[in-house]
Amino acid sequence: VPFLPAMRSLLGSGVRALTGKCARAYTPEVLQSRIPLESLVKVELLRQEEPQRVKEIWLEHHKSKDDAVGDVLTPAEADLIQERSRRAPHFVLPVFRGEGFVNLLANALPGEQRVLFSHLEDYKLNPATAPSQLTLALYDEFALDKNIVLMRGEMSNVMLKKEAHQLMKLWIHMYTDEPSFEWVEKFNLRPQEFDFNAYIKAFE
């Protein structure tokens, strides 16, 4: 696995050997299929609304949620994320807390339009049982007729909503911003070039 050296530098010598299907090494509840959009909103009613109104309704819907965050992308952004996630499905992202931060490992499942985030320390202890702290899902039901793609993040009960929102925004940025995606490519494809300390300093 190309990104294994980068993982070793982050996790230390105790990291387990990884396989090409490491993103599947999660607890059963995390691996359930994503929630259908029809279970979250009334899709047919939204189809009657203008694109801007659909965006407003989606964002307002998630403002009232304690366990979920939402965002709206363009189809071009979503397609770019999906394409890049296939090439570089793993990355480490910091969640800043006070003067420090914790690291979360992102594992993209492009075929399922999902991304799973787990604490690096949990992954270090046991990749097979590392719980997801945040699960992002893309919904492209309105991509053709309204030129928008909906994103939803399901949070664990130990993650603050503002942290989940920041993590979602940062992940989107890392996969859509050209200079930032260079860090992701290095981590996955050229791990010998990935400098974790330099990467963190770039976001301080």
FIPA-919356 format. One record per residue: residue number from 1; residue in three letters; x, y, z of N, C-alpha, C in turn. Coordinates in nm, 4 decimals. Layout:
REC NUM ALA X Y Z X Y Z X Y Z
...
// end
This chain:
REC 1 VAL 0.0850 -0.1181 0.0000 0.0000 0.0000 0.0000 0.0891 0.1237 0.0000
REC 2 PRO 0.0802 0.2121 -0.1009 0.1728 0.3239 -0.1127 0.1781 0.4148 0.0085
REC 3 PHE 0.0634 0.4405 0.0753 0.0638 0.5390 0.1829 0.1074 0.4806 0.3168
REC 4 LEU 0.1445 0.3519 0.3226 0.1834 0.2890 0.4484 0.3013 0.3593 0.5147
REC 5 PRO 0.4084 0.3992 0.4409 0.5164 0.4709 0.5089 0.4705 0.5984 0.5772
REC 6 ALA 0.3801 0.6713 0.5149 0.3294 0.7933 0.5779 0.2509 0.7600 0.7034
REC 7 MET 0.1734 0.6515 0.7005 0.0990 0.6090 0.8185 0.1939 0.5688 0.9301
REC 8 ARG 0.3001 0.4998 0.8957 0.3956 0.4577 0.9983 0.4579 0.5771 1.0677
REC 9 SER 0.4879 0.6820 0.9898 0.5488 0.8007 1.0492 0.4533 0.8702 1.1451
REC 10 LEU 0.3219 0.8550 1.1217 0.2224 0.9182 1.2068 0.1874 0.8330 1.3273
REC 11 LEU 0.1787 0.7030 1.3058 0.1300 0.6142 1.4102 0.2400 0.5478 1.4905
REC 12 GLY 0.3619 0.5466 1.4383 0.4699 0.4793 1.5079 0.4839 0.3354 1.4635
REC 13 SER 0.5754 0.2631 1.5239 0.6084 0.1273 1.4802 0.4991 0.0268 1.5091
REC 14 GLY 0.3981 0.0632 1.5889 0.2944 -0.0329 1.6247 0.1845 -0.0473 1.5225
REC 15 VAL 0.1886 0.0283 1.4128 0.0802 0.0204 1.3151 0.0763 -0.1162 1.2499
REC 16 ARG -0.0446 -0.1672 1.2288 -0.0622 -0.2952 1.1618 -0.0380 -0.2815 1.0127
REC 17 ALA -0.0064 -0.3919 0.9497 0.0022 -0.3914 0.8051 -0.1354 -0.3629 0.7478
REC 18 LEU -0.1388 -0.2790 0.6453 -0.2651 -0.2417 0.5838 -0.2804 -0.3132 0.4509
REC 19 THR -0.4048 -0.3266 0.4063 -0.4310 -0.3853 0.2764 -0.5005 -0.2836 0.1897
REC 20 GLY -0.5178 -0.3148 0.0644 -0.5847 -0.2243 -0.0270 -0.7286 -0.1999 0.0114
REC 21 LYS -0.7836 -0.2817 0.1009 -0.9222 -0.2646 0.1440 -0.9313 -0.2143 0.2872
REC 22 CYS -0.8276 -0.1384 0.3279 -0.8254 -0.0942 0.4673 -0.9451 -0.0074 0.5006
REC 23 ALA -1.0009 0.0617 0.4036 -1.1160 0.1465 0.4314 -1.2369 0.0662 0.4758
REC 24 ARG -1.2348 -0.0651 0.4545 -1.3464 -0.1506 0.4946 -1.3305 -0.2010 0.6380
REC 25 ALA -1.2177 -0.1717 0.7002 -1.1921 -0.2257 0.8335 -1.2591 -0.1401 0.9405
REC 26 TYR -1.3915 -0.1458 0.9439 -1.4676 -0.0678 1.0403 -1.5781 -0.1529 1.1005
REC 27 THR -1.6325 -0.1031 1.2083 -1.7370 -0.1765 1.2772 -1.8610 -0.1891 1.1892
REC 28 PRO -1.9433 -0.2931 1.2087 -2.0577 -0.3201 1.1201 -2.1534 -0.2040 1.1030
REC 29 GLU -2.1806 -0.1282 1.2119 -2.2783 -0.0208 1.1984 -2.2293 0.0886 1.1045
REC 30 VAL -2.0960 0.1080 1.0981 -2.0401 0.2094 1.0105 -2.0522 0.1673 0.8649
REC 31 LEU -2.0453 0.0382 0.8390 -2.0451 -0.0122 0.7030 -2.1846 -0.0285 0.6446
REC 32 GLN -2.2871 0.0076 0.7189 -2.4205 0.0036 0.6623 -2.4289 0.1031 0.5468
REC 33 SER -2.5192 0.0770 0.4537 -2.5351 0.1668 0.3407 -2.5747 0.3055 0.3899
REC 34 ARG -2.5400 0.4052 0.3122 -2.5747 0.5419 0.3497 -2.7271 0.5572 0.3569
REC 35 ILE -2.7711 0.6519 0.4358 -2.9137 0.6775 0.4508 -2.9683 0.7318 0.3195
REC 36 PRO -3.0742 0.6747 0.2647 -3.1317 0.7272 0.1402 -3.1792 0.8704 0.1591
REC 37 LEU -3.1668 0.9497 0.0556 -3.2103 1.0890 0.0648 -3.3584 1.0976 0.0961
REC 38 GLU -3.4366 1.0016 0.0461 -3.5810 1.0013 0.0708 -3.6146 0.9869 0.2184
REC 39 SER -3.5210 0.9312 0.2959 -3.5431 0.9169 0.4400 -3.5089 1.0439 0.5167
REC 40 LEU -3.4452 1.1383 0.4481 -3.4031 1.2621 0.5132 -3.4923 1.3803 0.4788
REC 41 VAL -3.5350 1.3867 0.3534 -3.6178 1.4989 0.3072 -3.7226 1.4469 0.2093
REC 42 LYS -3.8202 1.5293 0.1793 -3.9229 1.4953 0.0812 -3.8719 1.5354 -0.0570
REC 43 VAL -3.8099 1.4393 -0.1263 -3.7409 1.4669 -0.2513 -3.8337 1.5266 -0.3563
REC 44 GLU -3.9513 1.4700 -0.3714 -4.0416 1.5178 -0.4761 -4.0882 1.6610 -0.4513
REC 45 LEU -4.1040 1.6976 -0.3248 -4.1400 1.8359 -0.2947 -4.0247 1.9300 -0.3261
REC 46 LEU -3.9023 1.8863 -0.2969 -3.7857 1.9699 -0.3267 -3.7678 1.9893 -0.4763
REC 47 ARG -3.8081 1.8913 -0.5544 -3.7944 1.9035 -0.6999 -3.8789 2.0186 -0.7550
REC 48 GLN -3.9766 2.0606 -0.6794 -4.0629 2.1701 -0.7228 -4.0036 2.3076 -0.6902
REC 49 GLU -3.8949 2.3065 -0.6117 -3.8341 2.4318 -0.5685 -3.7198 2.4737 -0.6622
REC 50 GLU -3.6872 2.6022 -0.6585 -3.5725 2.6531 -0.7322 -3.4438 2.6049 -0.6647
REC 51 PRO -3.3330 2.5937 -0.7409 -3.2069 2.5432 -0.6832 -3.1631 2.6176 -0.5572
REC 52 GLN -3.1730 2.7505 -0.5580 -3.1301 2.8268 -0.4414 -3.2149 2.7930 -0.3199
REC 53 ARG -3.3441 2.7713 -0.3415 -3.4327 2.7378 -0.2301 -3.4017 2.5984 -0.1769
REC 54 VAL -3.3695 2.5047 -0.2653 -3.3308 2.3696 -0.2209 -3.2069 2.3783 -0.1335
REC 55 LYS -3.1109 2.4581 -0.1768 -2.9883 2.4773 -0.0980 -3.0208 2.5341 0.0394
REC 56 GLU -3.1059 2.6358 0.0435 -3.1429 2.6974 0.1708 -3.2132 2.5982 0.2626
REC 57 ILE -3.3047 2.5197 0.2069 -3.3786 2.4222 0.2872 -3.2837 2.3175 0.3444
REC 58 TRP -3.1906 2.2707 0.2622 -3.0948 2.1689 0.3076 -3.0076 2.2211 0.4218
REC 59 LEU -2.9574 2.3417 0.4070 -2.8702 2.3988 0.5097 -2.9486 2.4311 0.6364
REC 60 GLU -3.0689 2.4831 0.6203 -3.1528 2.5121 0.7371 -3.1892 2.3841 0.8118
REC 61 HIS -3.2166 2.2789 0.7361 -3.2505 2.1492 0.7951 -3.1399 2.1010 0.8877
REC 62 HIS -3.0149 2.1211 0.8469 -2.9037 2.0692 0.9262 -2.8617 2.1622 1.0395
REC 63 LYS -2.9027 2.2882 1.0329 -2.8726 2.3785 1.1438 -2.9407 2.3324 1.2718
REC 64 SER -3.0546 2.2681 1.2582 -3.1315 2.2254 1.3749 -3.0911 2.0866 1.4246
REC 65 LYS -2.9997 2.0205 1.3548 -2.9589 1.8850 1.3911 -2.8415 1.8876 1.4881
REC 66 ASP -2.8487 1.8038 1.5905 -2.7383 1.7924 1.6857 -2.6361 1.6872 1.6441
REC 67 ASP -2.6744 1.6004 1.5513 -2.5876 1.4889 1.5158 -2.5504 1.4857 1.3677
REC 68 ALA -2.5701 1.5985 1.2980 -2.5397 1.5992 1.1553 -2.5085 1.7402 1.1076
REC 69 VAL -2.4284 1.7476 1.0018 -2.3959 1.8745 0.9371 -2.4252 1.8599 0.7880
REC 70 GLY -2.4444 1.9707 0.7206 -2.4770 1.9652 0.5788 -2.4039 2.0706 0.4991
REC 71 ASP -2.3887 2.0440 0.3693 -2.3268 2.1404 0.2794 -2.3826 2.1148 0.1393
REC 72 VAL -2.3545 2.2063 0.0476 -2.4008 2.1939 -0.0897 -2.2842 2.2205 -0.1833
REC 73 LEU -2.2626 2.1308 -0.2796 -2.1547 2.1424 -0.3775 -2.2137 2.1580 -0.5167
REC 74 THR -2.1304 2.1990 -0.6098 -2.1678 2.1933 -0.7503 -2.1363 2.0529 -0.8018
REC 75 PRO -2.2015 2.0083 -0.9089 -2.1664 1.8772 -0.9657 -2.0198 1.8683 -1.0053
REC 76 ALA -1.9639 1.9790 -1.0528 -1.8222 1.9790 -1.0908 -1.7339 1.9525 -0.9693
REC 77 GLU -1.7657 2.0143 -0.8570 -1.6888 1.9912 -0.7342 -1.7043 1.8469 -0.6881
REC 78 ALA -1.8266 1.7957 -0.6911 -1.8510 1.6586 -0.6478 -1.7794 1.5587 -0.7379
REC 79 ASP -1.7830 1.5815 -0.8686 -1.7145 1.4921 -0.9622 -1.5639 1.4946 -0.9392
REC 80 LEU -1.5095 1.6131 -0.9134 -1.3665 1.6255 -0.8874 -1.3286 1.5501 -0.7607
REC 81 ILE -1.4095 1.5641 -0.6562 -1.3838 1.4933 -0.5309 -1.3879 1.3428 -0.5520
REC 82 GLN -1.4885 1.2954 -0.6249 -1.5014 1.1520 -0.6494 -1.3820 1.0987 -0.7286
REC 83 GLU -1.3425 1.1713 -0.8322 -1.2294 1.1276 -0.9148 -1.1008 1.1246 -0.8335
REC 84 ARG -1.0790 1.2274 -0.7543 -0.9559 1.2331 -0.6751 -0.9594 1.1338 -0.5601
REC 85 SER -1.0771 1.1055 -0.5083 -1.0881 1.0072 -0.4008 -1.0530 0.8675 -0.4490
REC 86 ARG -1.0801 0.8387 -0.5749 -1.0428 0.7084 -0.6296 -0.8911 0.6950 -0.6379
REC 87 ARG -0.8246 0.8022 -0.6731 -0.6790 0.8005 -0.6855 -0.6092 0.8105 -0.5509
REC 88 ALA -0.6700 0.8853 -0.4601 -0.6069 0.9116 -0.3306 -0.7135 0.9062 -0.2219
REC 89 PRO -0.7540 0.7862 -0.1793 -0.8692 0.7735 -0.0891 -0.8421 0.8004 0.0581
REC 90 HIS -0.7163 0.8125 0.0979 -0.6843 0.8252 0.2402 -0.6147 0.9581 0.2676
REC 91 PHE -0.6450 1.0149 0.3824 -0.5710 1.1337 0.4240 -0.5927 1.1584 0.5720
REC 92 VAL -0.4983 1.2304 0.6310 -0.5064 1.2641 0.7731 -0.5384 1.4128 0.7845
REC 93 LEU -0.6365 1.4445 0.8695 -0.6789 1.5831 0.8878 -0.6796 1.6184 1.0355
REC 94 PRO -0.6315 1.7377 1.0696 -0.6302 1.7795 1.2100 -0.7621 1.8441 1.2510
REC 95 VAL -0.8013 1.8187 1.3740 -0.9123 1.8914 1.4361 -0.8508 1.9684 1.5523
REC 96 PHE -0.8471 2.0996 1.5394 -0.7793 2.1820 1.6387 -0.8684 2.2029 1.7600
REC 97 ARG -0.8067 2.1826 1.8773 -0.8754 2.1992 2.0047 -0.7859 2.2780 2.0979
REC 98 GLY -0.8231 2.4028 2.1245 -0.7396 2.4868 2.2077 -0.6060 2.5120 2.1411
REC 99 GLU -0.4990 2.4842 2.2142 -0.3655 2.5046 2.1597 -0.3123 2.3804 2.0891
REC 100 GLY -0.3883 2.2718 2.0913 -0.3434 2.1487 2.0277 -0.4405 2.1015 1.9212
REC 101 PHE -0.4266 1.9754 1.8840 -0.5159 1.9180 1.7835 -0.5125 1.7664 1.7943
REC 102 VAL -0.6158 1.7037 1.7381 -0.6195 1.5581 1.7243 -0.6255 1.5271 1.5752
REC 103 ASN -0.5714 1.4117 1.5371 -0.5685 1.3726 1.3969 -0.6763 1.2696 1.3670
REC 104 LEU -0.7453 1.2897 1.2568 -0.8422 1.1912 1.2095 -0.7990 1.1398 1.0728
REC 105 LEU -0.8171 1.0106 1.0530 -0.7838 0.9474 0.9258 -0.9099 0.9364 0.8418
REC 106 ALA -0.9061 0.9920 0.7213 -1.0185 0.9849 0.6284 -0.9990 0.8692 0.5325
REC 107 ASN -1.1045 0.7911 0.5149 -1.1042 0.6805 0.4192 -1.2240 0.6988 0.3267
REC 108 ALA -1.1973 0.7309 0.2012 -1.3046 0.7536 0.1057 -1.3480 0.6226 0.0416
REC 109 LEU -1.4788 0.6097 0.0245 -1.5387 0.4969 -0.0466 -1.6127 0.5549 -0.1664
REC 110 PRO -1.5393 0.5893 -0.2744 -1.6012 0.6603 -0.3874 -1.7200 0.5873 -0.4486
REC 111 GLY -1.7137 0.4549 -0.4550 -1.8244 0.3795 -0.5133 -1.9519 0.3916 -0.4343
REC 112 GLU -1.9399 0.4247 -0.3054 -2.0565 0.4414 -0.2186 -2.0847 0.5884 -0.1888
REC 113 GLN -2.0025 0.6770 -0.2456 -2.0160 0.8208 -0.2230 -2.0119 0.8542 -0.0740
REC 114 ARG -1.9176 0.7902 -0.0025 -1.9040 0.8135 0.1409 -1.7577 0.8313 0.1783
REC 115 VAL -1.7361 0.8979 0.2920 -1.6032 0.9125 0.3516 -1.6166 0.8873 0.5007
REC 116 LEU -1.5292 0.8026 0.5547 -1.5309 0.7694 0.6971 -1.4093 0.8314 0.7647
REC 117 PHE -1.4296 0.8912 0.8805 -1.3214 0.9527 0.9570 -1.3099 0.8837 1.0933
REC 118 SER -1.1908 0.8383 1.1269 -1.1685 0.7790 1.2596 -1.0451 0.8426 1.3222
REC 119 HIS -1.0394 0.8417 1.4557 -0.9211 0.8924 1.5255 -0.8003 0.8054 1.4928
REC 120 LEU -0.6882 0.8705 1.4659 -0.5661 0.7947 1.4368 -0.5270 0.7037 1.5527
REC 121 GLU -0.5474 0.7528 1.6740 -0.5110 0.6714 1.7896 -0.5979 0.5463 1.7978
REC 122 ASP -0.7260 0.5586 1.7662 -0.8133 0.4413 1.7631 -0.7683 0.3444 1.6547
REC 123 TYR -0.7320 0.3995 1.5406 -0.6862 0.3160 1.4298 -0.5573 0.2449 1.4671
REC 124 LYS -0.4716 0.3137 1.5413 -0.3454 0.2545 1.5841 -0.3698 0.1353 1.6762
REC 125 LEU -0.4675 0.1476 1.7655 -0.4969 0.0388 1.8575 -0.5542 -0.0822 1.7861
REC 126 ASN -0.6469 -0.0590 1.6948 -0.7074 -0.1698 1.6202 -0.7867 -0.1154 1.5016
REC 127 PRO -0.7326 -0.1259 1.3804 -0.8047 -0.0754 1.2630 -0.9424 -0.1386 1.2450
REC 128 ALA -0.9572 -0.2635 1.2889 -1.0825 -0.3358 1.2669 -1.1960 -0.2844 1.3541
REC 129 THR -1.1628 -0.2163 1.4633 -1.2675 -0.1695 1.5543 -1.2679 -0.0178 1.5711
REC 130 ALA -1.1848 0.0538 1.4949 -1.1798 0.1995 1.5063 -1.3136 0.2591 1.4632
REC 131 PRO -1.3870 0.3211 1.5541 -1.5195 0.3741 1.5181 -1.5088 0.5002 1.4340
REC 132 SER -1.6072 0.5212 1.3502 -1.6127 0.6428 1.2697 -1.6621 0.7580 1.3559
REC 133 GLN -1.5900 0.8689 1.3539 -1.6321 0.9889 1.4256 -1.7197 1.0780 1.3389
REC 134 LEU -1.7017 1.0649 1.2070 -1.7812 1.1424 1.1124 -1.7902 1.0628 0.9827
REC 135 THR -1.9091 1.0546 0.9274 -1.9299 0.9867 0.7997 -1.9973 1.0835 0.7037
REC 136 LEU -1.9262 1.1191 0.5965 -1.9813 1.2087 0.4955 -2.0460 1.1279 0.3842
REC 137 ALA -2.1548 1.1799 0.3302 -2.2234 1.1149 0.2183 -2.2650 1.2204 0.1163
REC 138 LEU -2.2509 1.1855 -0.0113 -2.2924 1.2729 -0.1204 -2.4254 1.2241 -0.1781
REC 139 TYR -2.5102 1.3202 -0.2168 -2.6392 1.2894 -0.2796 -2.6494 1.3705 -0.4084
REC 140 ASP -2.6526 1.2998 -0.5219 -2.6511 1.3681 -0.6512 -2.7874 1.3671 -0.7213
REC 141 GLU -2.8942 1.3477 -0.6470 -3.0276 1.3426 -0.7059 -3.0674 1.4712 -0.7789
REC 142 PHE -3.0100 1.5840 -0.7389 -3.0454 1.7112 -0.8010 -2.9340 1.7656 -0.8904
REC 143 ALA -2.8379 1.6811 -0.9240 -2.7236 1.7284 -1.0023 -2.7638 1.7733 -1.1423
REC 144 LEU -2.8505 1.6976 -1.2076 -2.8860 1.7268 -1.3467 -2.9857 1.8409 -1.3604
REC 145 ASP -3.0896 1.8386 -1.2786 -3.1944 1.9387 -1.2982 -3.1737 2.0673 -1.2201
REC 146 LYS -3.0916 2.0639 -1.1132 -3.0734 2.1846 -1.0330 -2.9263 2.2245 -1.0171
REC 147 ASN -2.8361 2.1439 -1.0714 -2.6930 2.1757 -1.0694 -2.6369 2.1885 -0.9274
REC 148 ILE -2.6881 2.1043 -0.8368 -2.6353 2.1012 -0.6999 -2.6217 1.9564 -0.6544
REC 149 VAL -2.5257 1.9326 -0.5661 -2.5061 1.8032 -0.5024 -2.5064 1.8263 -0.3517
REC 150 LEU -2.5869 1.7508 -0.2805 -2.6005 1.7669 -0.1357 -2.4981 1.6810 -0.0633
REC 151 MET -2.4456 1.7342 0.0460 -2.3539 1.6580 0.1313 -2.4069 1.6581 0.2744
REC 152 ARG -2.3966 1.5431 0.3389 -2.4413 1.5292 0.4780 -2.3327 1.4584 0.5572
REC 153 GLY -2.3100 1.5036 0.6795 -2.2139 1.4397 0.7683 -2.2817 1.3907 0.8944
REC 154 GLU -2.2743 1.2594 0.9180 -2.3304 1.1988 1.0393 -2.2209 1.1950 1.1462
REC 155 MET -2.2465 1.2579 1.2602 -2.1469 1.2704 1.3653 -2.1625 1.1636 1.4723
REC 156 SER -2.0496 1.1318 1.5376 -2.0561 1.0492 1.6571 -2.0970 1.1380 1.7740
REC 157 ASN -2.1287 1.0763 1.8874 -2.1734 1.1554 2.0028 -2.0581 1.2164 2.0813
REC 158 VAL -1.9339 1.1979 2.0342 -1.8197 1.2577 2.1036 -1.7579 1.3712 2.0229
REC 159 MET -1.8130 1.3996 1.9063 -1.7607 1.5081 1.8231 -1.8527 1.6287 1.8320
REC 160 LEU -1.7940 1.7446 1.8526 -1.8717 1.8675 1.8551 -1.9181 1.9035 1.7147
REC 161 LYS -2.0321 1.9685 1.7058 -2.0856 2.0015 1.5737 -1.9930 2.0964 1.4986
REC 162 LYS -1.9350 2.1925 1.5681 -1.8454 2.2855 1.4999 -1.7208 2.2135 1.4491
REC 163 GLU -1.6775 2.1098 1.5210 -1.5633 2.0315 1.4745 -1.5992 1.9522 1.3489
REC 164 ALA -1.7189 1.8940 1.3486 -1.7637 1.8185 1.2318 -1.7760 1.9096 1.1107
REC 165 HIS -1.8279 2.0288 1.1316 -1.8425 2.1237 1.0217 -1.7055 2.1656 0.9677
REC 166 GLN -1.6120 2.1943 1.0564 -1.4774 2.2321 1.0147 -1.4084 2.1187 0.9412
REC 167 LEU -1.4269 1.9958 0.9903 -1.3647 1.8800 0.9275 -1.4214 1.8571 0.7877
REC 168 MET -1.5508 1.8693 0.7734 -1.6145 1.8548 0.6426 -1.5618 1.9592 0.5447
REC 169 LYS -1.5558 2.0854 0.5887 -1.5074 2.1929 0.5030 -1.3613 2.1720 0.4645
REC 170 LEU -1.2801 2.1268 0.5602 -1.1389 2.1054 0.5332 -1.1193 1.9922 0.4340
REC 171 TRP -1.1970 1.8851 0.4497 -1.1850 1.7723 0.3563 -1.2235 1.8145 0.2148
REC 172 ILE -1.3318 1.8914 0.2019 -1.3713 1.9426 0.0710 -1.2595 2.0270 0.0110
REC 173 HIS -1.2029 2.1142 0.0942 -1.0948 2.2017 0.0475 -0.9739 2.1215 0.0009
REC 174 MET -0.9368 2.0187 0.0758 -0.8177 1.9410 0.0418 -0.8334 1.8683 -0.0916
REC 175 TYR -0.9556 1.8346 -0.1270 -0.9785 1.7589 -0.2508 -1.0232 1.8453 -0.3689
REC 176 THR -1.0495 1.9731 -0.3469 -1.0909 2.0599 -0.4574 -0.9905 2.1709 -0.4856
REC 177 ASP -0.9080 2.2048 -0.3892 -0.8066 2.3084 -0.4078 -0.6779 2.2446 -0.4589
REC 178 GLU -0.6302 2.2926 -0.5726 -0.5167 2.2282 -0.6391 -0.3912 2.2220 -0.5519
REC 179 PRO -0.3429 2.3326 -0.4953 -0.2230 2.3245 -0.4105 -0.2425 2.2334 -0.2891
REC 180 SER -0.3605 2.2375 -0.2285 -0.3855 2.1543 -0.1105 -0.3890 2.0065 -0.1464
REC 181 PHE -0.4430 1.9745 -0.2638 -0.4513 1.8341 -0.3034 -0.3135 1.7734 -0.3238
REC 182 GLU -0.2105 1.8550 -0.3431 -0.0746 1.8021 -0.3543 -0.0347 1.7281 -0.2269
REC 183 TRP -0.0811 1.7771 -0.1106 -0.0541 1.7073 0.0153 -0.1195 1.5685 0.0141
REC 184 VAL -0.2423 1.5628 -0.0360 -0.3150 1.4359 -0.0410 -0.2458 1.3387 -0.1351
REC 185 GLU -0.2024 1.3864 -0.2499 -0.1315 1.3007 -0.3451 -0.0029 1.2471 -0.2851
REC 186 LYS 0.0709 1.3317 -0.2177 0.1950 1.2861 -0.1548 0.1671 1.1775 -0.0516
REC 187 PHE 0.0657 1.1992 0.0311 0.0330 1.1027 0.1360 0.0005 0.9656 0.0779
REC 188 ASN -0.0730 0.9636 -0.0322 -0.1184 0.8389 -0.0930 -0.0197 0.7789 -0.1918
REC 189 LEU 0.0397 0.8628 -0.2753 0.1164 0.8128 -0.3891 0.2669 0.8316 -0.3752
REC 190 ARG 0.3088 0.9323 -0.2988 0.4524 0.9577 -0.2796 0.4789 0.9837 -0.1313
REC 191 PRO 0.4507 0.8848 -0.0469 0.4581 0.9077 0.0985 0.5959 0.9485 0.1480
REC 192 GLN 0.7000 0.9138 0.0736 0.8348 0.9535 0.1151 0.8531 1.1055 0.1086
REC 193 GLU 0.7639 1.1738 0.0346 0.7712 1.3187 0.0227 0.6789 1.3895 0.1222
REC 194 PHE 0.5957 1.3135 0.1930 0.4978 1.3752 0.2817 0.5626 1.4140 0.4141
REC 195 ASP 0.5642 1.5430 0.4431 0.6202 1.5974 0.5671 0.5033 1.6418 0.6553
REC 196 PHE 0.4713 1.5626 0.7570 0.3549 1.5909 0.8399 0.3670 1.7243 0.9115
REC 197 ASN 0.4855 1.7554 0.9650 0.5033 1.8807 1.0381 0.4841 2.0019 0.9469
REC 198 ALA 0.5347 1.9930 0.8246 0.5169 2.1027 0.7297 0.3707 2.1170 0.6916
REC 199 TYR 0.3034 2.0045 0.6788 0.1599 2.0062 0.6459 0.0788 2.0744 0.7554
REC 200 ILE 0.1053 2.0401 0.8810 0.0329 2.1016 0.9928 0.0615 2.2495 1.0012
REC 201 LYS 0.1860 2.2901 0.9805 0.2212 2.4321 0.9876 0.1466 2.5121 0.8819
REC 202 ALA 0.1176 2.4497 0.7699 0.0470 2.5180 0.6631 -0.0957 2.5541 0.7013
REC 203 PHE -0.1500 2.4872 0.8076 -0.2877 2.5108 0.8468 -0.2998 2.5764 0.9832
REC 204 GLU -0.1891 2.6039 1.0459 -0.1943 2.6715 1.1764 -0.2319 2.8183 1.1599
// end
